[in-house]
């Protein structure tokens, strides 16, 4: 359903374009026929496509033509930030996202995470529902303190704060350690929102 909507939104499929038959679409997307039927029915209910009995499904129309006056003034920028945002949020697995900081799915330890969540769910504790310290898990901060000490960096656990992500860490540094007018060096590519 999302693929069809994006093809229509990007004007790859124009009003009046015949969509693949239910069976052909199911084969192409490697899903069941009933899944495609349900998707086509939802799109018909939303007015995105129309059904012509005995003929098939077609992109609904007419759609107002896209004119250059709707695009807005030309920005004198080397890179269009809207384009960068869209590219960074693209979910296509074949598209590289060097500025997003997203790890590839095969790098994540999914089996271990599932095992840990099951063990936590079975435990007779309320840890899952209780608030933790804002500095982060104490045992992990102690481990990090020892690791830093082995690299001749003195940092006691109370001086270490864990964040949810690198982006949150950078955000906190910028908010509390930088002043307006400070010079900051930024990697390129970097997380697209960081420039905001």
ZAMARGU-4260 file (C-alpha; in steps of 0.2 Angstrom, whole numbers, plus 5000, padded with zeros to 4 digits):
<rodrens>
0) 5000/5000/5000 | 5014/5012/5005 | 5023/5008/4988 | 5008/5012/4978 | 5005/5028/4988
5) 5023/5034/4985 | 5022/5030/4967 | 5006/5041/4965 | 5013/5055/4976 | 5029/5055/4966
10) 5019/5055/4950 | 5027/5039/4944 | 5009/5033/4942 | 4998/5047/4935 | 4979/5048/4936
15) 4971/5035/4925 | 4986/5023/4925 | 4981/5005/4927 | 4988/4997/4942 | 4994/4979/4941
20) 4981/4965/4943 | 4979/4959/4961 | 4989/4943/4957 | 5003/4952/4947 | 5005/4964/4962
25) 5005/4950/4974 | 5019/4941/4964 | 5029/4957/4962 | 5028/4961/4980 | 5030/4943/4986
30) 5014/4944/4997 | 4998/4935/4997 | 4983/4939/4985 | 4972/4944/5001 | 4985/4956/5006
35) 4985/4965/4989 | 4966/4964/4989 | 4965/4973/5006 | 4978/4986/5001 | 4968/4990/4985
40) 4952/4991/4995 | 4959/5003/5008 | 4966/5014/4994 | 4949/5014/4985 | 4941/5019/5002
45) 4954/5033/5003 | 4950/5039/4985 | 4968/5036/4980 | 4963/5023/4967 | 4947/5018/4958
50) 4940/5001/4954 | 4932/4998/4937 | 4923/4982/4937 | 4930/4970/4924 | 4944/4981/4920
55) 4955/4983/4936 | 4961/4997/4947 | 4967/5014/4941 | 4975/5029/4949 | 4961/5041/4954
60) 4961/5058/4946 | 4961/5071/4940 | 4975/5079/4951 | 4980/5097/4949 | 4996/5099/4939
65) 5012/5103/4947 | 5018/5120/4942 | 5034/5128/4945 | 5026/5143/4955 | 5021/5130/4969
70) 5039/5125/4972 | 5044/5142/4979 | 5059/5153/4977 | 5075/5146/4972 | 5087/5145/4987
75) 5105/5149/4984 | 5112/5134/4993 | 5124/5121/4988 | 5112/5107/4995 | 5094/5108/4997
80) 5090/5103/5016 | 5073/5096/5012 | 5081/5084/4999 | 5094/5079/5012 | 5080/5076/5025
85) 5070/5065/5013 | 5085/5055/5008 | 5091/5053/5026 | 5073/5046/5031 | 5072/5035/5015
90) 5068/5017/5021 | 5075/5009/5006 | 5088/4997/5012 | 5098/4999/4997 | 5101/5017/4999
95) 5116/5022/5010 | 5113/5034/5024 | 5130/5040/5029 | 5123/5056/5038 | 5110/5047/5049
100) 5120/5037/5061 | 5108/5022/5059 | 5116/5005/5061 | 5113/4992/5048 | 5100/4979/5054
105) 5112/4965/5053 | 5124/4974/5065 | 5111/4973/5079 | 5111/4959/5091 | 5093/4955/5090
110) 5094/4937/5097 | 5103/4944/5113 | 5090/4958/5115 | 5075/4946/5113 | 5083/4935/5126
115) 5087/4949/5138 | 5069/4956/5136 | 5061/4939/5140 | 5072/4937/5155 | 5067/4954/5161
120) 5049/4951/5158 | 5050/4935/5169 | 5060/4943/5183 | 5051/4946/5200 | 5056/4965/5200
125) 5049/4981/5196 | 5064/4988/5187 | 5055/4989/5170 | 5042/5001/5178 | 5053/5011/5189
130) 5062/5027/5185 | 5081/5026/5184 | 5094/5039/5188 | 5096/5052/5175 | 5115/5049/5174
135) 5112/5031/5167 | 5114/5013/5173 | 5126/5014/5188 | 5135/4997/5184 | 5138/5003/5166
140) 5145/5019/5172 | 5157/5010/5184 | 5162/4999/5170 | 5166/5014/5159 | 5175/5022/5173
145) 5187/5007/5175 | 5189/5006/5156 | 5194/5025/5155 | 5206/5023/5170 | 5215/5009/5160
150) 5217/5022/5147 | 5224/5034/5160 | 5208/5045/5159 | 5202/5049/5177 | 5183/5049/5177
155) 5173/5043/5192 | 5156/5035/5189 | 5147/5051/5196 | 5156/5061/5182 | 5149/5050/5168
160) 5132/5053/5160 | 5125/5040/5148 | 5114/5046/5134 | 5101/5038/5123 | 5111/5041/5107
165) 5126/5051/5100 | 5113/5064/5094 | 5107/5067/5111 | 5125/5068/5118 | 5129/5081/5104
170) 5113/5091/5108 | 5117/5091/5127 | 5135/5097/5123 | 5129/5111/5112 | 5116/5117/5124
175) 5127/5117/5139 | 5145/5120/5134 | 5144/5131/5119 | 5140/5149/5118 | 5133/5159/5103
180) 5147/5163/5091 | 5158/5148/5096 | 5166/5139/5082 | 5161/5121/5079 | 5169/5109/5067
185) 5157/5096/5059 | 5160/5080/5050 | 5153/5079/5032 | 5142/5069/5030 | 5134/5071/5047
190) 5117/5068/5055 | 5106/5080/5044 | 5097/5088/5059 | 5113/5093/5067 | 5115/5108/5055
195) 5098/5114/5062
</rodrens>
